[in-house]
Amino acid sequence: MKHPTCCLLVFLLGTSESSAMPQNSPSCALDKTSNSSVTVSVEPSITQIRQKVAVSAGQGLAYNLALAEGSALYARFQVSGGLNNTIKVWLLDERNYQRYNAHQQFSYFTGTSGQIRGTGNYVFQVPATNLYYLVVDNSQAWVLPRDVQLYVYSVLPQHNSETIATEQTLNTAFGKLGELFVFPSFHISLKHCGVVNAFSNPDITICSELAETLAEQNLGDAISFVIFHELGHSLMRLWGLPSYDNEDVADEFATVFMVLGKQQKGALQAAQWWASQTSQQEALSKLWIDDRHTVSPQRARNIIHWLQQSDLLQRWFHVFVPHIQTGALSQMLGDSSLNVDKEQIRAELQRRGCTTQQVAKLLP
C-alpha cells in the first residue's frame, strides 16, 4: 500500500513553486531565511490489513503477511457479536498454520494469540523474514457470527526507497515555507499514532490513520487542509499570536492557504468530511471531553463561508506581513497583479531598515 502522504505531493510542490523567491531579491536587516526551516520525517510503515469482517460461527479467516526481520507488527482488534463480544486470534508461522488447517495441535507466537474480548492489541517483533499468518478464529461458536474490525500495520527496521523519496520530496516542498515566512524551525512527522487525528505543539504530527480514513472516503485532498490547519497552529504559536490555539482561527488560516495555492477542492473536501459527522453525538461527547473544536457541521459551514469571502486574503495579510521574509515582501511590492496593501509592505520594509531609495527601486 502506498504511503498515505503520496496524495499531498502534487499540492505541496505546486504551492512551493509559486512561493519560491528570486535569488537577487534585496536583503534587509530582518531577512532570516536560514533560520526558518521545516524538516519532515515519514514513518517507514506498511498497512497490512484495514477492514471490518464478519466471521461466521464455526469458521475462521486467515491473512498471510510477508514480514521482514526486525520489523514491528502492530495489530488492533475490535470485536462485537455473540453473547460476550469474544473471538480468538492466532499469529502463526507457515508450518503451524498448516497444522492449524489440518486440525492438529499447533504452536503460536507468545503474546500475539488467544482470546480477544471487545478490544485488544499487541506489538510483535518479527524474528526472521518470512511468511506469517494472522488467523481470526470463530470456530468455537455454534450459532452466532462475530464482527471484527482489524487494523494491522508493520513498521520497517529502516527506510525503503518509497519513504526516502517521499521524505525528500516533502522536505523540499516544506523547505520553501522558510523562503516565504520567518519562524523558528520545527518538525513534521507522518506516522501511525493510534487515533484518527493530527496534532501541533508546535511540532506537527499527522496520523496515518487519518490520511487513510480520508482516502477511503474519496476525500484524499482534505488531508492538505488538515496539514495547513496544524501549520496555522504552529506558525501562530511561534509568532507569539494569542489566537494560536483557537481551532476556528486555524481553520480559517488553512482556508487562506488553500485559496493561495488554488486548492479550494481540498478545503471543500474537508468541509464535506466534517459535514458528514454526527453533530448530536459529537455535541454530547464535548460535555465530557475537553475539545476546543467547533462541532463538525459548523466547521463545514465556516469553511464554505470563508471561501466565498472576497476579502479573505486581505484580512489575513496584516497578520502575515510582519512575518514574511524580506525577499518575499520585495517581490510582492513589485507584483502589480497582487491585490494587497502595498503601503503596508513599504512600511514594513522601512521598519526593517530598508532605505526609501531601496524601496523606490522595487516599484513597478
C-alpha positions as CSV (number, residue, x, y, z in Angstrom):
1,M,0.0,0.0,0.0
2,K,1.3,3.5,-0.9
3,H,2.1,5.8,2.0
4,P,-1.0,8.0,2.7
5,T,1.0,11.2,2.2
6,C,1.5,10.5,-1.6
7,C,-1.6,12.4,-2.3
8,L,0.0,15.6,-0.9
9,L,3.0,15.8,-3.2
10,V,1.4,17.5,-6.2
11,F,-0.3,20.0,-4.0
12,L,2.7,20.8,-1.9
13,L,5.0,21.0,-4.9
14,G,2.6,23.4,-6.7
15,T,2.5,25.6,-3.6
16,S,6.2,25.6,-3.1
17,E,6.9,26.6,-6.7
18,S,4.6,29.5,-6.5
19,S,6.2,30.8,-3.3
20,A,9.8,30.5,-4.3
21,M,11.7,33.8,-4.2
22,P,14.1,35.1,-6.8
23,Q,17.8,34.8,-5.8
24,N,18.5,38.5,-6.4
25,S,15.9,39.9,-4.0
26,P,17.4,42.7,-1.9
27,S,18.2,41.7,1.7
28,C,17.4,43.9,4.7
29,A,18.0,43.7,8.4
30,L,15.4,41.1,9.3
31,D,15.9,38.6,6.5
32,K,16.2,35.3,8.3
33,T,15.7,32.6,5.7
34,S,18.5,30.4,7.1
35,N,16.8,30.2,10.5
36,S,13.3,29.3,9.2
37,S,13.2,25.7,8.2
38,V,10.8,22.7,8.4
39,T,12.0,19.1,8.5
40,V,9.8,16.2,7.7
41,S,10.1,12.6,8.7
42,V,7.9,9.8,7.3
43,E,7.5,6.5,9.2
44,P,8.6,3.6,7.1
45,S,5.4,1.6,7.5
46,I,3.1,-0.7,5.5
47,T,-0.6,-1.1,6.3
48,Q,-1.2,-4.8,6.1
49,I,-5.0,-5.1,7.0
50,R,-7.6,-2.4,7.4
51,Q,-11.1,-3.8,7.2
52,K,-14.2,-4.9,9.1
53,V,-15.1,-8.6,8.6
54,A,-17.9,-10.9,9.6
55,V,-16.6,-14.3,10.8
56,S,-19.3,-17.0,10.7
57,A,-19.9,-19.4,13.5
58,G,-17.6,-22.4,13.3
59,Q,-15.3,-20.6,10.8
60,G,-12.0,-18.7,10.8
61,L,-10.3,-16.2,8.5
62,A,-6.6,-16.2,7.7
63,Y,-4.4,-13.4,6.4
64,N,-0.9,-14.0,5.1
65,L,1.7,-11.4,5.9
66,A,5.1,-11.1,4.3
67,L,7.2,-9.6,7.1
68,A,10.9,-8.6,7.2
69,E,13.2,-9.4,10.1
70,G,13.5,-6.5,12.6
71,S,10.0,-5.1,11.7
72,A,7.4,-4.4,14.4
73,L,3.9,-5.7,13.6
74,Y,1.1,-3.7,15.3
75,A,-2.3,-5.4,15.5
76,R,-5.5,-3.9,16.8
77,F,-8.9,-5.7,17.1
78,Q,-12.4,-4.6,17.9
79,V,-14.9,-7.4,18.3
80,S,-18.7,-7.4,18.6
81,G,-21.3,-10.1,18.4
82,G,-22.3,-13.3,20.1
83,L,-23.1,-13.2,23.8
84,N,-19.8,-11.7,25.0
85,N,-18.0,-10.0,22.1
86,T,-15.2,-12.5,22.1
87,I,-13.1,-14.2,19.4
88,K,-9.7,-15.9,19.2
89,V,-6.7,-14.7,17.2
90,W,-3.5,-16.5,16.3
91,L,-0.2,-15.4,14.8
92,L,1.4,-18.5,13.2
93,D,4.4,-19.4,11.1
94,E,3.8,-21.4,7.9
95,R,4.3,-24.8,9.5
96,N,2.0,-24.2,12.4
97,Y,-0.6,-22.7,10.1
98,Q,-0.7,-25.9,8.1
99,R,-1.2,-27.8,11.4
100,Y,-4.0,-25.4,12.3
101,N,-5.7,-26.1,9.0
102,A,-5.4,-29.8,9.5
103,H,-7.0,-29.5,13.0
104,Q,-3.8,-30.7,14.6
105,Q,-2.1,-29.3,17.7
106,F,-0.1,-26.2,16.8
107,S,2.2,-23.6,18.4
108,Y,1.8,-19.9,18.2
109,F,3.9,-16.8,19.0
110,T,3.6,-15.9,22.6
111,G,1.9,-12.6,23.3
112,T,0.1,-12.4,19.9
113,S,-2.6,-15.1,20.3
114,G,-5.5,-16.1,22.4
115,Q,-8.9,-14.7,23.2
116,I,-9.9,-11.1,22.4
117,R,-12.9,-9.7,24.2
118,G,-14.2,-6.3,23.0
119,T,-10.9,-4.7,22.1
120,G,-7.3,-5.9,22.0
121,N,-3.9,-5.1,20.6
122,Y,-0.3,-6.3,20.5
123,V,3.1,-5.5,19.1
124,F,5.1,-8.3,17.7
125,Q,8.9,-8.1,16.9
126,V,9.5,-10.1,13.7
127,P,12.3,-12.6,14.4
128,A,13.0,-13.6,10.8
129,T,12.0,-12.6,7.2
130,N,9.2,-15.0,6.4
131,L,5.5,-15.5,5.6
132,Y,3.3,-15.3,8.7
133,Y,-0.4,-16.0,9.1
134,L,-2.8,-14.0,11.2
135,V,-5.9,-16.1,12.0
136,V,-9.2,-14.7,13.3
137,D,-10.9,-17.8,14.7
138,N,-14.6,-18.2,15.5
139,S,-14.6,-21.9,15.3
140,Q,-15.9,-22.5,18.8
141,A,-19.1,-20.5,18.2
142,W,-22.0,-22.7,17.4
143,V,-24.5,-20.2,16.0
144,L,-23.6,-16.5,16.2
145,P,-21.1,-14.7,14.0
146,R,-18.6,-12.1,15.2
147,D,-17.9,-8.7,13.6
148,V,-14.2,-7.9,13.8
149,Q,-12.5,-4.6,12.9
150,L,-8.9,-5.3,12.1
151,Y,-6.1,-2.7,11.8
152,V,-2.7,-4.2,11.3
153,Y,0.5,-2.5,10.1
154,S,4.2,-3.1,10.2
155,V,7.0,-0.6,10.8
156,L,10.1,-1.5,8.9
157,P,13.5,-1.5,10.6
158,Q,14.8,1.0,8.1
159,H,13.5,3.3,5.4
160,N,12.7,1.9,2.0
161,S,13.0,3.6,-1.4
162,E,9.4,4.9,-1.2
163,T,9.7,6.5,2.2
164,I,13.1,8.0,1.3
165,A,11.6,9.5,-1.9
166,T,8.6,10.8,0.0
167,E,10.7,12.4,2.7
168,Q,13.0,14.1,0.2
169,T,10.0,15.5,-1.8
170,L,8.2,16.7,1.3
171,N,11.4,18.3,2.8
172,T,11.9,20.1,-0.5
173,A,8.3,21.3,-0.6
174,F,8.1,22.4,3.0
175,G,11.6,23.9,2.8
176,K,10.1,26.6,0.6
177,L,8.0,27.8,3.5
178,G,11.1,29.3,5.0
179,E,11.5,31.5,1.9
180,L,8.1,32.9,2.5
181,F,7.9,33.3,6.3
182,V,10.2,34.0,9.2
183,F,9.7,31.5,12.1
184,P,11.7,29.3,14.5
185,S,12.3,25.9,12.9
186,F,10.0,23.0,13.7
187,H,9.4,19.4,12.6
188,I,6.6,17.5,10.9
189,S,6.1,13.8,11.4
190,L,3.8,11.5,9.4
191,K,3.2,8.3,11.3
192,H,0.8,5.9,12.9
193,C,-0.4,7.2,16.3
194,G,-3.4,5.0,17.3
195,V,-6.1,7.6,16.6
196,V,-7.7,9.3,13.6
197,N,-6.2,12.8,14.3
198,A,-3.4,15.3,13.9
199,F,-1.5,17.4,16.4
200,S,0.6,20.5,16.8
201,N,2.8,21.5,19.8
202,P,4.4,23.3,17.7
203,D,6.0,20.3,16.0
204,I,3.3,18.7,13.9
205,T,2.1,15.0,13.8
206,I,-0.1,13.8,11.0
207,C,-1.6,10.4,11.8
208,S,-1.6,7.8,9.0
209,E,-4.9,6.6,10.4
210,L,-6.5,10.0,9.4
211,A,-4.9,10.1,6.0
212,E,-6.1,6.5,5.3
213,T,-9.6,7.3,6.6
214,L,-10.0,10.3,4.3
215,A,-8.6,8.3,1.3
216,E,-11.1,5.5,1.9
217,Q,-13.9,8.0,1.6
218,N,-12.5,9.5,-1.6
219,L,-11.6,12.7,0.3
220,G,-7.9,12.4,0.0
221,D,-7.4,16.1,-0.9
222,A,-8.8,17.0,2.5
223,I,-5.5,15.9,4.2
224,S,-3.9,19.1,2.7
225,F,-6.4,21.2,4.6
226,V,-5.6,19.3,7.8
227,I,-1.9,19.9,7.4
228,F,-2.4,23.6,6.9
229,H,-4.7,23.7,9.9
230,E,-1.9,22.3,12.0
231,L,0.5,24.6,10.3
232,G,-1.7,27.5,11.4
233,H,-1.5,26.4,15.0
234,S,2.3,26.1,14.8
235,L,3.1,29.3,13.0
236,M,0.8,31.5,15.0
237,R,2.2,29.9,18.2
238,L,5.8,30.5,17.1
239,W,4.9,34.1,16.1
240,G,3.5,34.7,19.6
241,L,-0.1,35.4,18.5
242,P,-2.7,34.8,21.2
243,S,-5.1,33.0,18.9
244,Y,-2.8,30.2,18.1
245,D,-4.8,27.6,20.0
246,N,-8.2,28.7,18.6
247,E,-9.5,26.0,16.3
248,D,-11.7,28.2,14.2
249,V,-8.8,30.6,13.6
250,A,-6.6,27.6,12.5
251,D,-9.4,26.5,10.1
252,E,-9.6,30.0,8.6
253,F,-5.8,30.0,8.3
254,A,-5.9,26.7,6.4
255,T,-8.6,28.1,4.1
256,V,-6.5,31.1,3.2
257,F,-3.6,28.8,2.3
258,M,-5.8,26.6,0.2
259,V,-7.0,29.7,-1.7
260,L,-3.4,30.9,-2.2
261,G,-2.5,27.5,-3.6
262,K,-5.6,27.5,-5.8
263,Q,-6.6,24.2,-4.0
264,Q,-10.2,25.1,-3.0
265,K,-11.0,21.4,-3.7
266,G,-9.1,20.3,-0.6
267,A,-11.0,22.8,1.5
268,L,-14.3,21.7,0.1
269,Q,-13.5,18.1,0.8
270,A,-12.6,19.0,4.4
271,A,-15.9,20.7,4.7
272,Q,-17.6,17.6,3.2
273,W,-15.8,15.4,5.8
274,W,-16.9,17.5,8.7
275,A,-20.4,17.9,7.4
276,S,-20.8,14.1,7.4
277,Q,-20.1,13.8,11.1
278,T,-23.0,13.3,13.5
279,S,-23.4,16.6,15.3
280,Q,-25.7,15.3,18.2
281,Q,-23.3,12.5,19.2
282,E,-20.3,14.9,18.9
283,A,-22.0,17.6,21.0
284,L,-22.8,15.2,23.7
285,S,-19.2,13.9,23.8
286,K,-18.0,17.5,24.3
287,L,-19.8,17.6,27.6
288,W,-17.2,15.1,28.9
289,I,-14.1,15.7,26.8
290,D,-12.1,18.9,26.7
291,D,-12.3,19.6,23.0
292,R,-11.9,23.2,21.7
293,H,-13.2,22.4,18.2
294,T,-16.5,23.8,16.9
295,V,-18.9,20.9,16.2
296,S,-18.1,19.5,12.8
297,P,-21.1,20.6,10.8
298,Q,-20.4,24.2,11.9
299,R,-16.8,23.8,10.9
300,A,-18.0,22.8,7.4
301,R,-20.3,25.9,7.2
302,N,-17.4,28.1,8.3
303,I,-15.1,26.9,5.5
304,I,-17.8,27.4,2.8
305,H,-18.4,30.9,4.2
306,W,-14.7,31.8,4.1
307,L,-14.3,30.5,0.6
308,Q,-17.0,32.9,-0.6
309,Q,-15.4,36.0,1.0
310,S,-13.6,38.2,-1.5
311,D,-11.6,40.0,1.2
312,L,-10.3,36.8,2.9
313,L,-6.7,37.2,1.8
314,Q,-6.7,41.0,2.6
315,R,-8.0,40.4,6.1
316,W,-5.1,37.9,6.8
317,F,-2.4,40.0,5.0
318,H,-1.9,42.3,8.0
319,V,-1.3,39.2,10.2
320,F,1.2,37.8,7.7
321,V,3.2,40.9,6.8
322,P,5.4,41.2,9.9
323,H,6.4,37.6,9.5
324,I,7.0,37.5,5.7
325,Q,10.6,37.3,4.5
326,T,12.1,40.5,3.2
327,G,12.7,38.9,-0.2
328,A,9.1,37.8,-0.5
329,L,7.9,41.3,0.5
330,S,10.1,42.8,-2.1
331,Q,8.6,40.5,-4.8
332,M,5.0,41.3,-3.6
333,L,5.7,45.0,-3.8
334,G,6.7,44.8,-7.4
335,D,3.9,42.5,-8.4
336,S,1.1,44.6,-9.9
337,S,-1.2,41.7,-10.2
338,L,-1.2,41.1,-6.4
339,N,-4.2,42.8,-4.8
340,V,-2.8,43.5,-1.3
341,D,-2.0,46.7,0.7
342,K,1.3,47.9,-0.9
343,E,1.6,50.7,1.6
344,Q,1.7,48.2,4.4
345,I,4.5,46.4,2.6
346,R,6.5,49.6,2.2
347,A,6.1,50.5,5.8
348,E,7.2,47.0,6.9
349,L,10.3,47.2,4.6
350,Q,11.2,50.6,6.0
351,R,10.8,49.2,9.6
352,R,13.3,46.5,8.7
353,G,15.9,49.1,7.7
354,C,15.4,49.3,4.0
355,T,16.0,52.8,2.8
356,T,13.5,54.8,0.9
357,Q,15.8,54.5,-2.2
358,Q,15.8,50.7,-1.9
359,V,12.1,50.6,-1.6
360,A,11.6,53.0,-4.6
361,K,13.7,50.8,-6.8
362,L,11.2,48.0,-6.3
363,L,8.2,50.0,-7.6
364,P,6.8,48.9,-10.9
